[in-house]
């Protein structure tokens, strides 16, 4: 699955905050795969404006160099179930685009 910076920012919001120990470990594994590293911050010029509550980055470079992530069958199943629990909540179109990416990768 190809993920851009915005996708990676939304990922933690897809997964539930509570769950079983197995779910905790799946969430931890997924989070490690999609996390924005210090190297990413430098390469994509990621900046956080705490005062305005926004994050900016080099979008052109991000579009040209997405992160390629492979999830296990268990991780994808967990993500799918997490997404299904969110279907009745309101969210931005960008958020639903990430959910759609997950479903398209199944």
Helices and strands as residue ranges (DSSP letters): E 2-3, H 5-14, H 21-34, H 38-43, E 47-49, E 54-56, H 59-64, E 67-68, H 73-85, H 93-104
